[in-house]
Amino acid sequence: MPSQPSHRLLIVARIKPGAEQETADLFRASDRTELPHALGVRRRDLYAYHGLYFHHVEFGGDPRAAVTAARQRADFQQLSADLDAYITPYRPETWRSPLDAMATGFYTWTAEHGELG
């Protein structure tokens, strides 16, 4: 049976040194609510590397539409406000929304399909 398509995004930002646990705790609490389900989130992975923060999310639908919808929700606004203590934009001079922090994919390969796009 073919799997449903997955749409991914990777957000790049800066993380306060040592704030990985606090950041994970905020997402853990949020992920226990309806928010990820309402946005179609299938999986979330958080990474830190030398002060950089990588937030990989897989959605059941269009990630840009989900992020746009999220910005209208009070629970997402509260999560974002709580994260402000730990996460800052990579390029604050150009940041207006999470969409401005999305990395651009340029190569994909899978064992099932080989090179994609």
C-alpha positions in Angstrom: 0.0 0.0 0.0 1.6 3.4 -1.0 2.1 5.8 1.9 0.4 9.2 1.9 2.6 12.0 0.7 4.5 13.9 3.3 5.4 17.6 3.1 8.3 18.8 5.2 9.9 22.0 6.2 13.1 22.9 8.0 13.2 26.1 10.1 16.6 27.5 10.9 17.1 29.9 13.9 19.4 30.5 16.8 19.0 28.9 20.2 20.2 30.2 23.5 23.0 28.1 24.8 21.7 25.3 27.1 18.1 25.9 26.2 17.4 22.6 24.5 15.5 21.1 27.4 13.3 24.1 27.9 12.6 24.3 24.2 11.7 20.6 24.1 9.5 21.0 27.1 7.5 23.8 25.4 7.0 21.7 22.3 6.2 18.6 24.4 3.4 20.5 26.1 2.1 21.9 22.9 2.2 18.6 21.1 -0.1 17.1 23.7 -2.8 19.6 22.6 -4.9 19.8 19.5 -2.5 22.2 17.8 -0.3 19.7 15.9 -3.4 17.7 14.8 -5.2 20.9 13.6 -2.2 21.8 11.5 -1.6 18.4 10.1 1.7 17.8 11.8 2.8 14.2 11.5 6.3 14.4 13.0 8.6 17.0 14.6 12.3 16.8 15.3 14.4 19.5 17.0 18.2 19.8 16.6 20.8 22.2 18.0 24.3 22.6 16.6 26.8 25.3 17.8 24.1 27.8 18.7 21.9 27.0 15.7 18.4 25.6 16.0 16.9 23.3 13.4 13.1 22.5 13.5 12.2 19.7 11.1 8.4 19.2 10.7 6.5 16.8 8.5 2.9 17.7 7.5 0.1 15.8 5.9 -0.5 18.8 3.6 1.1 22.1 2.5 3.5 23.3 5.2 3.2 27.0 4.1 -0.6 26.8 4.5 -0.3 25.2 7.9 2.2 27.9 9.1 -0.1 30.6 7.8 -3.1 29.1 9.6 -1.1 28.6 12.8 -0.3 32.3 13.0 -4.0 33.0 13.5 -4.3 30.6 16.5 -4.0 31.8 20.1 -2.3 28.6 21.1 0.4 29.0 18.4 0.9 32.7 19.3 1.4 31.7 23.0 3.9 29.0 22.1 5.8 31.4 19.9 5.8 34.0 22.7 7.1 31.3 25.2 9.8 30.3 22.7 11.1 33.8 22.4 13.1 33.4 25.6 15.1 30.6 23.9 14.8 30.9 20.1 15.7 33.9 18.0 15.7 34.5 14.3 18.8 33.6 12.3 18.5 36.8 10.3 16.4 39.2 12.5 16.6 41.9 9.9 14.5 39.9 7.5 12.3 37.9 9.8 8.6 38.5 9.7 7.2 35.0 10.3 8.3 31.4 10.5 8.1 31.3 6.7 11.1 33.6 6.6 13.2 31.0 8.5 12.5 28.1 6.2 15.5 26.4 4.6 15.3 25.7 0.9 15.6 22.1 -0.1 17.8 21.3 -3.1 18.2 17.5 -3.2 16.1 14.5 -2.1 16.8 10.8 -2.4 14.8 7.9 -1.0 15.5 4.1 -1.1 12.1 3.6 -2.5 12.2 6.1 -5.4 15.8 7.2 -5.8 16.4 10.8 -6.6 13.4 13.0 -6.4 13.3 16.4 -8.1 
